[in-house]
Amino acid sequence: MSSLISICIPTYNGALWLKETLRSALAQTYDPLEILIVDDASTDHTLDVIRSFRDPRIRVEVNERTQGLVLNWNHCVRLSKGSLVKFLFQDDVLFPTCVEKMARLFERHERIGMVFSPWDILLENPDDSGAIAWIKRFGAPHTHFKFLREVNRGIDLFNEWLTNGFGENWVGGPSSVMLRKPCLERIGLFNTRMRQASDLEMWMRMMYFYDVGFIEERLSALRFHSASATSHNVRQNIHWLDMMWLLEGLLCYEEIRKTHPQLNRLRYAEAARVVMQQASRIRRRSAMPASYLLSSLIDYMGYSIAALVDRAPPIHQ
């Protein structure tokens, strides 16, 4: 008998695209399936859209107050009942055989912690030169790896990515990835201190501890549009400390610290880069609001000081 799989859909003010997203989840060829929607206290018609669907596979949870993007991802994982977790963002879609093909790969290989595949891109405006440039740069992230098999030694992918400085996403977004829930229970959830690239740090940890499956077929589609959380974060530069938090997230594991001391050197280099970047933004008068700059810096410094005496708060909960 096939294992239950959870398609987790974290939502927040996503009424515009959610019907297509839900239809793609309901059209999956795999069974049994739960479609878990966790709404982060939306203020638009998101819940009306969800409740217009009558399907016993759909389960809806609503947060009493807005938790924020990454915390809501983690809430989805905790509430999920499946042994495999397939994220689907509110503006993305899954192609019909996505869940089935990824699940079968997990079934054949017990050491796999995650499976990913290439994504397709849906453009809000096909004539947008900025979006076209984004696709050319990020449309096929998996091609950065020299070679991908159906099953890969995760540590080899981790080392290859690290050699290139962990600078860009080589896997894709959560909608193109499936995760084994017991593995998440062992290594922890998404990094709650990061604002833009928490998924990257998760992929890196999975690669370090587990094998990685790859299906060379587009099984999902990312919708690229101006109202996306990614576009907002990039414009506001609220992710300015993300690489520092990514490295902290990796270094909090003793196994990773022992085998990869170069991560400390990378952290120092990144700290210098961040200082130079913010100085340049201030000169151009394009810096983020001073209150956010100060509060996020105090947060990071407080964590760093606590880490020196082994009292750092957890960042994967």
N, C-alpha and C positions, 0 to 999 in steps of 0.2 A: 504493500500500500504506500502511496506517495505521501510525503510529509507535508504538513500545512506550511504554507508560505504567506508571509505578511507583506502586502504592498503598503508602505507607509507614505501617506501624503500629508506633510505639514502645510497648513494653509494660513494665510493672513491677507485679507483684502484681495483675494484672487478671483473674484466672481467673473471677470472678463473672459478668462481662458479655461475655467475649471470644468465646464461641461465636456469639452473635448478631451481633457485630461482623464476624467472619470470614465468616459466611454472607452478610452484606450485600455484602462485597467480592467474594465468589465469584459473586454473582448479577448482577454488572454486565453490561450488554449490549454493552460495548466489548471489542474484541480487536485486537491482542495486549496482554496484561496480565501484569505481575509483581506479586505480593503479597509485599512485603518486610517481614518482622517482625524487629525488632531488640529483643531482650529485655535489660533493664538489670539482669541478675543477680537475677531474681525469687526470692523465698523461699516462694511459695505454689505452686499447681498450674498456673500459667500455661503452662509448657512442655508439661505433659501435655495440656492443652486443645488447644494448637497441633498437637501430634503426632497427635492423634486425627483430624485432617483429612488426607486423602490426595488431594492435587491438585498436578499438576506446576507450576502457576503460583505455588505458595507457596515462598518461600525464607526460611529462618530463620537469623539470626545471634544469638549470645549473647555479651554483654560479660563479660569475666572478672571485673570488679568493677563496682559501681554507679557510673555516671558522673553521674547527675542528669538532670533533665527536659530542659533545653535542650541540653546536650551530646549527649544521646541523639537529639534531633531532628536535630542537625547530622550525627551519625553516620549516621542514616538517609539523609540527602541524599547523603553521600559514597558510600555503598554502592549507591545506586539506579542502575539501568542505563537507565531510561527518559529520554526527552527532556522529558517532563512529569512532575511530581511531585504526587501527590495524597495529602495526609496524611489519616489516619483514626485517631483516638484509640481506645484500647482499650475505652472505654465508650460510643462513639458508633456511629452506623450511617449508611450511604449508601443512598439510594434507587436502584433498579435502573438508571436512565438517567443518573445523576449524572456518571460519568466520560465517557460518550459525548457528552453535551450540552456539557460544558465543553471537551472535546478539539476538537470541531468548531468552536467559536468561536476557539480558538487557530489552527486550520488556516486559517481565513478571514482572520485579521488578524495579520500577522507582528510588528507593533509591540506587541502585548499581552504583558505580563510576568506578569500574574496574572488569574485569573477567580474571581469569588465569586458566591454566591447566598444568599438568606435561609435560615435554619435552622428546623427544628421543634424542640420541646423535649419530652423525655421525663422525667417527674417520678417520682422514687422514691416520693414520698408526695403524691398529688394534693391532699390536704387541708392541706398544710404552708403556712401563711400567709406564711412567709418566702420560700419558693420561688415562690409566686404573685406576691409583690411583686417578686421578682427578674425574673420573666418580663415583668411590666408595664414594668420599667425597661430590660431588656436583650434582650427577646425579638425585637425587630425593629430591630437597630442600623443597618441601611442607610437607614432612614427619616430619619436625621439629615442625610443629604445632600439638598440642595434638589431635585436632579433627577439621575437615573441613566439613561443610555442603554445599549444593548447594548455599545457601545464608547465609552469616555470618555477624554479627555485626562487622563493621570494627574496632571500638575502642577496642573490645575484642582482636582481632588479634594484634593490635598495642601494647596493654599492655603486651600481652604474649611475643611478640618479644622484647619489651623493657626490660622485666624482665631478658632476656637472653643477654642483652647488645648490641643488634643490630649488633652482630659480623659478621654474615654471611647472605648470600642471602637466604631467606626462600620462595621466590616466583619464581624466574627464570628471564631470560632475557626478553627484550621487545618483542621478537618474540613469546613469550608464553603468552602475555598479550594483552587485548583489553581495551581501555579507552573511557569514555564518554566525548566528547569534551566540552560541557558546564561546566563540572566539572573542566577540565583543565583551562578553562577561569576564573574560580573562584579562584582556589588555586595556579595558576601559572604553568609554564612549568618546564623543567628539570633544575637541579642545574648546572649552567654554570661554577662554580668554581671547581667542582669535575672532576677527570680524569678517574676514573675507575668504580665507583659504583653510578653514578648519578641516575640510574634507581631505586636502592634500596631506596634512599631518596624519590623519587616520590611515590613508593608503600607505604611507611610509611605515607606520607601526605594523600594519597587517603584513607588509612585505618582509619586515624584519623577523617576525615570529612565525609566519605561515607561508605556504606555497600560494601561488596566484594563478588562477585560470584566465585564459583569454580566448574570446570567440571573435574571429575575424569577419564580422558581419555587423552592419548597422542595425541595432536592435532597439534604439530609442532616438528621440529627437529633442534637442534643446531649443527652446524658443528664445531668441535674442531680441530684446526690445528695450526701449529707453526707460521703462518703468520698473525694470528688474532690480532686485536687491544688489546684484553685482554692479550694474551701472551706477546706482546711487552711491554705493560704497567707494567706487573708484573716483567719482566726481568729488566726494567729500573728503577723500583721503583718510577715512576713519580706520583704515587697515594699516596705518603707518608702522605699527609695531608687530604686525602679524608674523614676520619672519623670526623676530626675537622670540615670540611666544611659541612658534613652531619648534624652534631649537630647544626651548625649555621643556616642551612637551616630550621630546625624544630623550632629553638628558635626565628626566626624572626616573628613567628605567635603568637600574644598575647594570643589566646585561648590555645595554647600548653604550653606556658610559665606558665600560671596560673594553669593549671591542672596537669602539670608534672614538678615540680621544680627539680626533681631528674636528669633531663637532664643537668642541670648546673653542678651537681656533676660528672656526667659521662664525661662532657667536660673537667673538671680539671684532672680527672684520665687519659683520653686519651692524654692530653697534656704531662703528665709525661711519659706515655708509648712511645710517639713519640720521646721525648728527649732521653730516654734510648735506643730505637731502633737505632736512627741515630748515637749515640755514639758508639754502638756496630758495626755498619756497617763501621764507620770510622776506628775503631781498626782493622777490618778485611780487610781494604782497598777495600771495595766494595761499598763505598758511591757513590751516583749519582754525576754528574758534579757540581762543586762548584757554577757555575753561576746559574744553575737551582735551586739548594738548596737555594741560597740567594734570588733570585727573588721571588720564591714561598713563602718563609718565610716573606719577606717584604710585599708581597701582603696580606697575612693573617693578619699580625700585623696592617697594614693600615686599613683593614676592622674592626678589633677588636676595634681600637681606635675610628674610626668613629661611631661604634655601641654604644659606651659609651655616645655619645652626640646625639644619635638618628639621625645620618646622614649616616648610612651605605648604600652603594649602593645596589640595588636589585640584587639578585643572582638567580632568577627564571624567567629571561627574555631571 
